[in-house]
Structure formats: structure tokens, C-alpha cells
Amino acid sequence: MKIYYVTGNKGKVELINMIYKDMGIEVIQENLETPEIQTLDCSEVAKCSAEFAANLLGKPVLKNDSGLVVEALNGFPGALAKYAESTIGADGFLRLLDGIDNRRCYWVEALAYCEPKKEPIVFESLSYGSIALEKKGTRGDEYDKIFIPDGDTRTFSEMTVEEQLKTFDTKAYMDLLKYLSE
């Protein structure tokens, strides 16, 4: 079985091919710009983009969207995480949470699978953690310097890639695999 992963990120395709190794599923990168609706809901963004791509390409596609949900900020930035990171960055988040005790948050990864002329099906993974009091570490992006996964005291930026992967919820990938094998 072949699925076309609509993404410009080669690493995402390599990751899913590692997860699905020896499962009879080949995931092929398809670099295509898709419209993104403006909402905090990652599942809705992934679903709309997957449906657009599947109908345009005439192939089964996979599209993901991810976001950071901060409880004290009523779910902000959600699916707008990339935009918020590029505008206010980690320092802006720390200022927004200054004096706030509830620093709970989670990463949402929404994987939408869609076949042409069908409704997309969305699978979600949630990786829980908290926002640090200050930036720590030198690797990764701005969020990596302030996100502390549950069960650890270090930010992602202070962890190796292997340690980061152990903290990520892969439920969406496993649920998609189960769906495809039925």
C-alpha cells in the first residue's frame, strides 16, 4: 500500500517510514501547498488540508498539523503555534505566563488520512508537559527551549533526539496503522 504524505518536511516522512517499517505500507513524500483554515483546532486544519490534497492528487494522502495547547491561555496558540513562535517566540510565551502558576500544556499531533472523494479520518496524539519558567538549552526551536515533557525536568532543548522521541505520544500513528490494516 502507498500513502502520499503531503509535507515539505522530509524528516516527518522518514519518521513514519521508521514506525511503519515491515508493515507493508510505503509512505511517499508529496510536496504540495494546501490551504490552511484559521482555527486553533489542529484536527480541523489537518482534515481540510488532507481532503483538498486527496481530491487534487487523486491519491490517498496523509496530512498532519501540530500545535501547542497552553491551558492558562485558553488553548492558545493551538494550530497557530508556528505563527506564534515566529512572532512572539519563547520569550513572548514566558511573558504571557509571567505570574501564572498553571503552566500545563500539551502538544497535539493530528494525522488526517483521506482517500479521493471521501471524508478524511483524523487520529490524534497528545504529548503532555509544562512550560518552563525560563528558556533552557541550545538545540531545537523556540518551543524546545521552554517545553518540559511530563516525567522529566529538562526542556526538549536539553534532551537528545532519542530522549525526545521517548516522550512523544505515537498513538495517532498506531491508530492509523490499525485503521489501514482493517
Contact map, one row per residue, 1 for C-alpha under 8 A:
11100000000000000000000111000000000000000000000000000000000000000000000000000000000000000000000000000000000000000000000000000000000000000000000000000000000000000000000000000000000000
11110000000000000000000011110000000000000000000000000000000100000000000000000000000000000000000000000000000000000000000000000000000000000000000000000000000000000000000000000000000000
11111000000000000000000011110000000000000000000000000000001111000000000000000000000000000000000000000000000000000000000000000000000000000000000000000000000000000000000000000000000000
01111100000000000000000000111100000000000000000000000000001111000000000000000000000000000000000000000000000000000000000000000000000000000000000000000000000000000000000000000000000000
00111110000010000000000000111100000000000000000000000000000011100000000000000000000000000000000000000000000000000000000000000000000000000000000000000000000000000000000000000000000000
00011111000000000000000000001111000000000000000001001000000011100000000000000000000000000000000000000000000000000000000000000000000000000000000000000000000000000000000000000000000000
00001111110100000000000000001111000000000000000000000000000000100000000000000000000000000000000000000000000000000000000000000000000000000000000000000000000000000000000000000000000000
00000111110000000000000000001111000000000000000000000000000000000000000000000000000000000000000000000000000000000000000000000000000000000000000000000000000000000000000000000000000000
00000011111110000000000000000000000000000000000000000000000000000000000000000000000000000000000000000000000000000000000000000000000000000000000000000000000000000000000000000000000000
00000011111111000000000000001000000000000000000000000000000000000000000000000000000000000000000000000000000000000000000000000000000000000000000000000000000000000000000000000000000000
00000000111111100000000000000000000000000000000000000000000000000000000000000000000000000000000000000000000000000000000000000000000000000000000000000000000000000000000000000000000000
00000010111111110000000000000000000000000000000000000000000000000000000000000000000000000000000000000000000000000000000000000000000000000000000000000000000000000000000000000000000000
00001000111111111000000000111000000000000000000000000000000000000000000000000000000000000000000000000000000000000000000000000000000000000000000000000000000000000000000000000000000000
00000000011111111100000000000000000000000000000000000000000000000000000000000000000000000000000000000000000000000000000000000000000000000000000000000000000000000000000000000000000000
00000000001111111110000000000000000000000000000000000000000000000000000000000000000000000000000000000000000000000000000000000000000000000000000000000000000000000000000000000000000000
00000000000111111111000000100000000000000000000000000000000000000000000000000000000000000000000000000000000000000000000000000000000000000000000000000000000000000000000000001000000000
00000000000011111111100001100000000000000000000000000000000000000000000000000000000000000000000000000000000000000000000000000000000000000000000000000000000000000000000000000000000000
00000000000001111111100000000000000000000000000000000000000000000000000000000000000000000000000000000000000000000000000000000000000000000000000000000000000000000000000000000000000000
00000000000000111111100000000000000000000000000000000000000000000000000000000000000000000000000000000000000000000000000000000000000000000000000000000000000000000000000000001000000000
00000000000000011111111111000000000000000000000000000000000000000000000000000000000000000000000000000000000000000000000000000000000000000000000000000000000000000000000000000000100000
00000000000000001111111110000000000000000000000000000000000000000000000000000000000000000000000000000000000000000000000000000000000000000000000000000000000000000000000000000000000000
00000000000000000001111110000000000000000000000000000000000000000000000000000000000000000000000000000000000000000000000000000000000000000000000000000000000000000000000000000000000000
00000000000000000001111110000000000000000000000000000000000000000000000000000000000000000000000000000000000000000000000000000000000000000000000000000000000000000000000000000000000000
10000000000000000001111111000000000000000000000000000000000000000000000000000000000000000000000000000000000000000000000000000000000000000000000000000000000000000000000000000000000000
11100000000000000001111111100000000000000000000000000000000000000000000000000000000000000000000000000000000000000000000000000000000000000000000000000000000000000000000000000000000000
11100000000000001001000111110000000000000000000000000000000000000000000000000000000000000000000000000000000000000000000000000000000000000000000000000000000000000000000000000000000000
01111000000010011000000011111000000000000000000000000000000000000000000000000000000000000000000000000000000000000000000000000000000000000000000000000000000000000000000000000000000000
01111000000010000000000001111100000000000000000000000000000000000000000000000000000000000000000000000000000000000000000000000000000000000000000000000000000000000000000000000000000000
00011111010010000000000000111110000000000000000000000000000000000000000000000000000000000000000000000000000000000000000000000000000000000000000000000000000000000000000000000000000000
00011111000000000000000000011111000000000000000000000000000000000000000000000000000000000000000000000000000000000000000000000000000000000000000000000000000000000000000000000000000000
00000111000000000000000000001111100000000000000000000000000000000000000000000000000000000000000000000000000000000000000000000000000000000000000000000000000000000000000000000000000000
00000111000000000000000000000111110000000000000000001000000000000000000000000000000000000000000000000000000000000000000000000000000000000000000000000000000000000000000000000000000000
00000000000000000000000000000011111000000000000000000000000000000000000000000000000000000000000000000000000000000000000000000000000000000000000000000000000000000000000000000000000000
00000000000000000000000000000001111100000000000010011000000000000000000000000000000000000000000000000000000000000000000000000000000000000000000000000000000000000000000000000000000000
00000000000000000000000000000000111110000000000110010000000000000000000000000000000000000000000000000000000000000000000000000000000000000000000000000000000000000000000000000000000000
00000000000000000000000000000000011111000000100110000000000000000000000000000000000000000000000000000000000000000000000000000000000000000000000000000000000000000000000000000000000000
00000000000000000000000000000000001111100001100100000000000000000000000000000000000000000000000000000000000000000000000000000000000000000000000000000000000000000000000000000000000000
00000000000000000000000000000000000111110000100000000000000000000000000000000001000000000000000000000000000000000000000000000000000000000000000000000000000000000000000000000000000000
00000000000000000000000000000000000011111101100000000000000000000000000000000011000000000000000000000000000000000000000000000000000000000000000000000000000000000000000000000000000000
00000000000000000000000000000000000001111100000000000000000000000000000000111111000000000000000000000000000000000000000000000000000000000000000000000000000000000000000000000000000000
00000000000000000000000000000000000000111111100000000000000000000000000000000110000000000000000000000000000000000000000000000000000000000000000000000000000000000000000000000000000000
00000000000000000000000000000000000000111111110000000000000000001110000000000110000000000000000000000000000111000000000000000000000000000000000000000000000000000000000000000000000000
00000000000000000000000000000000000000001111111000000000000000001000000000000000000000000000000000000000000001110000000001010000000000000000000000000000000000000000000000000000000000
00000000000000000000000000000000000010101111111100000000000000000000000000000000000000000000000000000000000000000000000000000000000000000000000000000000000000000000000000000000000000
00000000000000000000000000000000000111101111111110000000000000001000000000000010000000000000000000000000000000000000000000000000000000000000000000000000000000000000000000000000000000
00000000000000000000000000000000000000000111111111000000000000111000000000000000000000000000000000000000000001110000000001000000000000000000000000000000000000000000000000000000000000
00000000000000000000000000000000000000000011111111100000000000100000000000000000000000000000000000000000000000011000000111000000000000000000000000000000000000000000000000000000000000
00000000000000000000000000000000001110000001111111110000000000000000000000000000000000000000000000000000000000000000000100000000000000000000000000000000000000000000000000000000000000
00000000000000000000000000000000011100000000111111111000000000100000000000000000000000000000000000000000000000000000000000000000000000000000000000000000000000000000000000000000000000
00000100000000000000000000000000000000000000011111111100000011100000000000000000000000000000000000000000000000011100000100000000000000000000000000000000000000000000000000000000000000
00000000000000000000000000000000000000000000001111111110000000000000000000000000000000000000000000000000000000000111111100000000000000000000000000000000000000000000000000000000000000
00000000000000000000000000000000011000000000000111111111000000000000000000000000000000000000000000000000000000000000000000000000000000000000000000000000000000000000000000000000000000
00000100000000000000000000000001010000000000000011111111110010000000000000000000000000000000000000000000000000000000000000000000000000000000000000000000000000000000000000000000000000
00000000000000000000000000000000000000000000000001111111111110000000000000000000000000000000000000000000000000000111100000000000000000000000000000000000000000000000000000000000000000
00000000000000000000000000000000000000000000000000111111111000000000000000000000000000000000000000000000000000000011100000000000000000000000000000000000000000000000000000000000000000
00000000000000000000000000000000000000000000000000011111110000000000000000000000000000000000000000000000000000000000000000000000000000000000000000000000000000000000000000000000000000
00000000000000000000000000000000000000000000000000001111111000000000000000000000000000000000000000000000000000000001000000000000000000000000000000000000000000000000000000000000000000
00000000000000000000000000000000000000000000000000001111111100000000000000000000000000000000000000000000000000000011000000000000000000000000000000000000000000000000000000000000000000
00110000000000000000000000000000000000000000000000000110111110000000000000000000000000000000000000000000000000000011000000000000000000000000000000000000000000000000000000000000000000
01110000000000000000000000000000000000000000000000000100011111000000000000000000000000000000000000000000000000001111000000000000000000000000000000000000000000000000000000000000000000
00111100000000000000000000000000000000000000000001001100001111100000000000000000000000000000000000000000000000001110000000000000000000000000000000000000000000000000000000000000000000
00111100000000000000000000000000000000000000000001000000000111110000000000000000000000000000000000000000000000111100000000000000000000000000000000000000000000000000000000000000000000
00001110000000000000000000000000000000000000011011000000000011111000000000000000000000000000000000000000000000111000000000000000000000000000000000000000000000000000000000000000000000
00000000000000000000000000000000000000000000010000000000000001111100000000000000000000000000000000000000000011110000000000000000000000000000000000000000000000000000000000000000000000
00000000000000000000000000000000000000000110110000000000000000111110000000000010000000000000000000000000000011100000000000000000000000000000000000000000000000000000000000000000000000
00000000000000000000000000000000000000000100000000000000000000011111000000000110100000000000000000000000001111000000000000000000000000000000000000000000000000000000000000000000000000
00000000000000000000000000000000000000000100000000000000000000001111100000001111110000000000000000000000001110000000000000000000000000000000000000000000000000000000000000000000000000
00000000000000000000000000000000000000000000000000000000000000000111110000111110100000000000000000000000111100000000000000000000000000000000000000000000000000000000000000000000000000
00000000000000000000000000000000000000000000000000000000000000000011111001111100000000000000000000000000111100000000000000000000000000000000000000000000000000000000000000000000000000
00000000000000000000000000000000000000000000000000000000000000000001111111111100000000000000000000000011110000000000000000000000000000000000000000000000000000000000000000000000000000
00000000000000000000000000000000000000000000000000000000000000000000111111110000000000000000000000000111100000000000000000000000000000000000000000000000000000000000000000000000000000
00000000000000000000000000000000000000000000000000000000000000000000011111100000000000000000000010010111000000000000000000000000000000000000000000000000000000000000000000000000000000
00000000000000000000000000000000000000000000000000000000000000000000011111111000000000000000000000000000000000000000000000000000000000000000000000000000000000000000000000000000000000
00000000000000000000000000000000000000000000000000000000000000000000111111110000000000000000000000000000000000000000000000000000000000000000000000000000000000000000000000000000000000
00000000000000000000000000000000000000010000000000000000000000000001111111111100000000000000000000000000000000000000000000000000000000000000000000000000000000000000000000000000000000
00000000000000000000000000000000000000010000000000000000000000000001111011111101100000000000000000000000000000000000000000000000000000000000000000000000000000000000000000000000000000
00000000000000000000000000000000000000010000000000000000000000000011110010111111100100000000000000000000000000000000000000000000000000000000000000000000000000000000000000000000000000
00000000000000000000000000000000000000011100000000000000000000000111110000111111100000000000000000000000000100000000000000000000000000000000000000000000000000000000000000000000000000
00000000000000000000000000000000000000111100100000000000000000001111000000001111110000000000000000000000000000000000000000000000000000000000000000000000000000000000000000000000000000
00000000000000000000000000000000000001110000000000000000000000000010000000011111111100000000000000000000000000000000000000000000000000000000000000000000000000000000000000000000000000
00000000000000000000000000000000000000000000000000000000000000000111000000011111111110000000000000000000000000000000000000000000000000000000000000000000000000000000000000000000000000
00000000000000000000000000000000000000000000000000000000000000000010000000000011111111000000000000000000000000000000000000000000000000000000000000000000000000000000000000000000000000
00000000000000000000000000000000000000000000000000000000000000000000000000000001111111100000000000000000000000000000000000000000000000000000000000000000000000000000000000000000000000
00000000000000000000000000000000000000000000000000000000000000000000000000001001111111111000000000000000000000000000000000000000000000000000000000000000000000000000000000000000000000
00000000000000000000000000000000000000000000000000000000000000000000000000000000111111111100000000000000000000000000000000000000000000000000011000000000000000000000000000000000000000
00000000000000000000000000000000000000000000000000000000000000000000000000000000011111111000000000000000000000000000000000000000000000000000000000000000000000000000000000000000000000
00000000000000000000000000000000000000000000000000000000000000000000000000000000001111111000000000000000000000000000000000000000000000000000000000000000000000000000000000000000000000
00000000000000000000000000000000000000000000000000000000000000000000000000000000000111111111100000000000000000000000000000000000000000000000000000000000000000000000000000000000000000
00000000000000000000000000000000000000000000000000000000000000000000000000000000000111111111100000000000000000000000000000000000000000000000011000000000000000000000000000000000000000
00000000000000000000000000000000000000000000000000000000000000000000000000000000000010011111110000000000000000000000000000000000000000100000011011000000000000000000000000000000000000
00000000000000000000000000000000000000000000000000000000000000000000000000000000000000011111111000000000000000000000000000000000000000100000000000000000000000000000000000000000000000
00000000000000000000000000000000000000000000000000000000000000000000000000000000000000011111111100000000000000000000000000000000000000000000000000000000000000000000000000000000000000
00000000000000000000000000000000000000000000000000000000000000000000000000000000000000011111111110000000000000000000000000000000000000000000000000000000000000000000000000000000000000
00000000000000000000000000000000000000000000000000000000000000000000000000000000000000000111111111000000000000000000000000000000000011000000000000000000000000000000000000000000000000
00000000000000000000000000000000000000000000000000000000000000000000000000000000000000000011111111000000000000000000000000000000000000000000000000000000000000000000000000000000000000
00000000000000000000000000000000000000000000000000000000000000000000000000000000000000000001111111000000000000000000000000000000000000000000000000000000000000000000000000000000000000
00000000000000000000000000000000000000000000000000000000000000000000000100000000000000000000111111110010000000000000000000000000000000000000000000000000000000000000000000000000000000
00000000000000000000000000000000000000000000000000000000000000000000000000000000000000000000011111110000000000000000000000000000000000000000000000000000000000000000000000000000000000
00000000000000000000000000000000000000000000000000000000000000000000000000000000000000000000000011111000000000000000000000000000000000000000000000000000000000000000000000000000000000
00000000000000000000000000000000000000000000000000000000000000000000000100000000000000000000000011111110000000000000000000000000000000000000000000000000000000000000000000000000000000
00000000000000000000000000000000000000000000000000000000000000000000000000000000000000000000000000111110000000000000000000000000000000000000000000000000000000000000000000000000000000
00000000000000000000000000000000000000000000000000000000000000000000001100000000000000000000000000011111000000000000000000000000000000000000000000000000000000000000000000000000000000
00000000000000000000000000000000000000000000000000000000000000000000011100000000000000000000000010011111100000000000000000000000011100000000000000000000000000000000000000000000000000
00000000000000000000000000000000000000000000000000000000000000000000011100000000000000000000000000000111110000000000000000000001111000000000000000000000000000000000000000000000000000
00000000000000000000000000000000000000000000000000000000000000000001111000000000000000000000000000000011111000000000000000000001111000000000000000000000000000000000000000000000000000
00000000000000000000000000000000000000000000000000000000000000000001110000000000000000000000000000000001111100000000000000000111110000000000000000000000000000000000000000000000000000
00000000000000000000000000000000000000000000000000000000000000000111100000000000000000000000000000000000111110000000000000001111000000000000000000000000000000000000000000000000000000
00000000000000000000000000000000000000000100000000000000000000000111100000000100000000000000000000000000011111000000000000011110000000000000000000000000000000000000000000000000000000
00000000000000000000000000000000000000000100000000000000000000011110000000000000000000000000000000000000001111100000000000011100000000000000000000000000000000000000000000010000000000
00000000000000000000000000000000000000000110010000000000000000011100000000000000000000000000000000000000000111110000000001111000000000000000000000000000000000000000000000010000000000
00000000000000000000000000000000000000000010010000000000000001111000000000000000000000000000000000000000000011111000000001110000000000000000000000000000000000000000000000011000000000
00000000000000000000000000000000000000000010011001000000000001110000000000000000000000000000000000000000000001111100000111100000000000000000000000000000000000000000000000000000000000
00000000000000000000000000000000000000000000001001000000000111100000000000000000000000000000000000000000000000111110000111000000000000000000000000000000000000000000000000000001000000
00000000000000000000000000000000000000000000000001100100000111000000000000000000000000000000000000000000000000011111011110000000000000000000000000000000000000000000000000000000000000
00000000000000000000000000000000000000000000000000100110011110000000000000000000000000000000000000000000000000001111111100000000000000000000000000000000000000000000000000000000000000
00000000000000000000000000000000000000000000000000100110111100000000000000000000000000000000000000000000000000000111110000000000000000000000000000000000000000000000000000000000000000
00000000000000000000000000000000000000000000000000100110000000000000000000000000000000000000000000000000000000000011111000000000000000000000000000000000000000000000000000000000000000
00000000000000000000000000000000000000000000000000100000000000000000000000000000000000000000000000000000000000000111111100000000000000000000000000000000000000000000000000000000000000
00000000000000000000000000000000000000000000000000100000000000000000000000000000000000000000000000000000000000000110111110000000000000000000000000000000000000000000000000000000000000
00000000000000000000000000000000000000000000001101100000000000000000000000000000000000000000000000000000000000011110011111000000000000000000000000000000000000000000000000000000000000
00000000000000000000000000000000000000000000001000000000000000000000000000000000000000000000000000000000000000011100001111100000000000000000000000000000000000000000000000000000000000
00000000000000000000000000000000000000000010011000000000000000000000000000000000000000000000000000000000000001111000000111110000000000000000000000000000000000000000000000000000000000
00000000000000000000000000000000000000000000000000000000000000000000000000000000000000000000000000000000000001110000000011111000000000000000000000000000000000000000000000111011000000
00000000000000000000000000000000000000000010000000000000000000000000000000000000000000000000000000000000000111100000000001111100000000000000000000000000000000000000000000110000000000
00000000000000000000000000000000000000000000000000000000000000000000000000000000000000000000000000000000001111000000000000111110000000000000000000000000000000000000000011110000000000
00000000000000000000000000000000000000000000000000000000000000000000000000000000000000000000000000000000011110000000000000011111000000000000000000000000000000000000000110000000000000
00000000000000000000000000000000000000000000000000000000000000000000000000000000000000000000000000000000011100000000000000001111100000000000000000001000000000000000001110000000000000
00000000000000000000000000000000000000000000000000000000000000000000000000000000000000000000000000000001111000000000000000000111110000000000000000001100000000000000000000000000000000
00000000000000000000000000000000000000000000000000000000000000000000000000000000000000000000000000000001110000000000000000000011111000000000000000111100000000000000000000000000000000
00000000000000000000000000000000000000000000000000000000000000000000000000000000000000000000000000000011110000000000000000000001111100000000000000111100000000000000000000000000000000
00000000000000000000000000000000000000000000000000000000000000000000000000000000000000000000000000000011100000000000000000000000111110000000000001110000000000000000000000000000000000
00000000000000000000000000000000000000000000000000000000000000000000000000000000000000000000000000000010000000000000000000000000011111100000000001110000001000000000000000000000000000
00000000000000000000000000000000000000000000000000000000000000000000000000000000000000000000010000000000000000000000000000000000001111100000000001000000000000000000000000000000000000
00000000000000000000000000000000000000000000000000000000000000000000000000000000000000000000010000000000000000000000000000000000000111110000000001000000000000000000000000000000000000
00000000000000000000000000000000000000000000000000000000000000000000000000000000000000000110000000000000000000000000000000000000000111111000000011000000000000000000000000000000000000
00000000000000000000000000000000000000000000000000000000000000000000000000000000000000000000000000000000000000000000000000000000000001111100000011000000001011000000000000000000000000
00000000000000000000000000000000000000000000000000000000000000000000000000000000000000000000000000000000000000000000000000000000000000111110000010000000001111000000000000000000000000
00000000000000000000000000000000000000000000000000000000000000000000000000000000000000000000000000000000000000000000000000000000000000011111000010000000000011000000000000000000000000
00000000000000000000000000000000000000000000000000000000000000000000000000000000000000000000000000000000000000000000000000000000000000001111100110000000000011000000000000000000000000
00000000000000000000000000000000000000000000000000000000000000000000000000000000000000000000000000000000000000000000000000000000000000000111111110000000000110000000000000000000000000
00000000000000000000000000000000000000000000000000000000000000000000000000000000000000000000000000000000000000000000000000000000000000000011111110000000000010000000000000000000000000
00000000000000000000000000000000000000000000000000000000000000000000000000000000000010001100000000000000000000000000000000000000000000000001111111000000000000000000000000000000000000
00000000000000000000000000000000000000000000000000000000000000000000000000000000000010001100000000000000000000000000000000000000000000000001111111100000000000000000000000000000000000
00000000000000000000000000000000000000000000000000000000000000000000000000000000000000000000000000000000000000000000000000000000000000000011111111100000001110000000000000000000000000
00000000000000000000000000000000000000000000000000000000000000000000000000000000000000000100000000000000000000000000000000000000000000111111111111100000001111000000000000000000000000
00000000000000000000000000000000000000000000000000000000000000000000000000000000000000000100000000000000000000000000000000000000001111110000011111110000001110000000000000000000000000
00000000000000000000000000000000000000000000000000000000000000000000000000000000000000000000000000000000000000000000000000000000111100000000001111111000001100000000000000000000000000
00000000000000000000000000000000000000000000000000000000000000000000000000000000000000000000000000000000000000000000000000000000111100000000000001111101111100000000000000000000000000
00000000000000000000000000000000000000000000000000000000000000000000000000000000000000000000000000000000000000000000000000000011110000000000000000111111111100000000001000000000000000
00000000000000000000000000000000000000000000000000000000000000000000000000000000000000000000000000000000000000000000000000000001110000000000000000011111000000000000001000000000000000
00000000000000000000000000000000000000000000000000000000000000000000000000000000000000000000000000000000000000000000000000000000000000000000000000001111100000000000000000000000000000
00000000000000000000000000000000000000000000000000000000000000000000000000000000000000000000000000000000000000000000000000000000000000000000000000011111110000000000000000000000000000
00000000000000000000000000000000000000000000000000000000000000000000000000000000000000000000000000000000000000000000000000000000000000000000000000011011111000000000000000000000000000
00000000000000000000000000000000000000000000000000000000000000000000000000000000000000000000000000000000000000000000000000000000000000000000000000011001111111100000000000000000000000
00000000000000000000000000000000000000000000000000000000000000000000000000000000000000000000000000000000000000000000000000000000000100011000000111111000111111100000000000000000000000
00000000000000000000000000000000000000000000000000000000000000000000000000000000000000000000000000000000000000000000000000000000000000001001000111111000011111110001000000000000000000
00000000000000000000000000000000000000000000000000000000000000000000000000000000000000000000000000000000000000000000000000000000000000011111100111000000011111110000000000000000000000
00000000000000000000000000000000000000000000000000000000000000000000000000000000000000000000000000000000000000000000000000000000000000011110000010000000011111110000000000000000000000
00000000000000000000000000000000000000000000000000000000000000000000000000000000000000000000000000000000000000000000000000000000000000000000000000000000011111111111000000000000000000
00000000000000000000000000000000000000000000000000000000000000000000000000000000000000000000000000000000000000000000000000000000000000000000000000000000000111111111000000000000000000
00000000000000000000000000000000000000000000000000000000000000000000000000000000000000000000000000000000000000000000000000000000000000000000000000000000000000111111100000000000000000
00000000000000000000000000000000000000000000000000000000000000000000000000000000000000000000000000000000000000000000000000000000000000000000000000000000000000111111110000000000000000
00000000000000000000000000000000000000000000000000000000000000000000000000000000000000000000000000000000000000000000000000000000000000000000000000000000000000111111111000000000000000
00000000000000000000000000000000000000000000000000000000000000000000000000000000000000000000000000000000000000000000000000000000000000000000000000000000000100111111111100000000000000
00000000000000000000000000000000000000000000000000000000000000000000000000000000000000000000000000000000000000000000000000000000000000000000000000000000000000001111111100000000000000
00000000000000000000000000000000000000000000000000000000000000000000000000000000000000000000000000000000000000000000000000000000000000000000000000000000000000000111111100000000000000
00000000000000000000000000000000000000000000000000000000000000000000000000000000000000000000000000000000000000000000000000000010000000000000000000001100000000000011111110000000000000
00000000000000000000000000000000000000000000000000000000000000000000000000000000000000000000000000000000000000000000000000000110000000000000000000000000000000000001111111000000000000
00000000000000000000000000000000000000000000000000000000000000000000000000000000000000000000000000000000000000000000000000001110000000000000000000000000000000000000001111110000000000
00000000000000000000000000000000000000000000000000000000000000000000000000000000000000000000000000000000000000000000000000001000000000000000000000000000000000000000000111111100000000
00000000000000000000000000000000000000000000000000000000000000000000000000000000000000000000000000000000000000000000000000111000000000000000000000000000000000000000000011111110000000
00000000000000000000000000000000000000000000000000000000000000000000000000000000000000000000000000000000000011100000000000111000000000000000000000000000000000000000000011111111000000
00000000000000010010000000000000000000000000000000000000000000000000000000000000000000000000000000000000000000100000000000100000000000000000000000000000000000000000000001111111100000
00000000000000000000000000000000000000000000000000000000000000000000000000000000000000000000000000000000000000000000000000000000000000000000000000000000000000000000000001111111110000
00000000000000000000000000000000000000000000000000000000000000000000000000000000000000000000000000000000000000000000000000100000000000000000000000000000000000000000000000111111111000
00000000000000000000000000000000000000000000000000000000000000000000000000000000000000000000000000000000000000001000000000100000000000000000000000000000000000000000000000011111111100
00000000000000000001000000000000000000000000000000000000000000000000000000000000000000000000000000000000000000000000000000000000000000000000000000000000000000000000000000001111111110
00000000000000000000000000000000000000000000000000000000000000000000000000000000000000000000000000000000000000000000000000000000000000000000000000000000000000000000000000000111111111
00000000000000000000000000000000000000000000000000000000000000000000000000000000000000000000000000000000000000000000000000000000000000000000000000000000000000000000000000000011111111
00000000000000000000000000000000000000000000000000000000000000000000000000000000000000000000000000000000000000000000000000000000000000000000000000000000000000000000000000000001111111
00000000000000000000000000000000000000000000000000000000000000000000000000000000000000000000000000000000000000000000000000000000000000000000000000000000000000000000000000000000111111
00000000000000000000000000000000000000000000000000000000000000000000000000000000000000000000000000000000000000000000000000000000000000000000000000000000000000000000000000000000011111
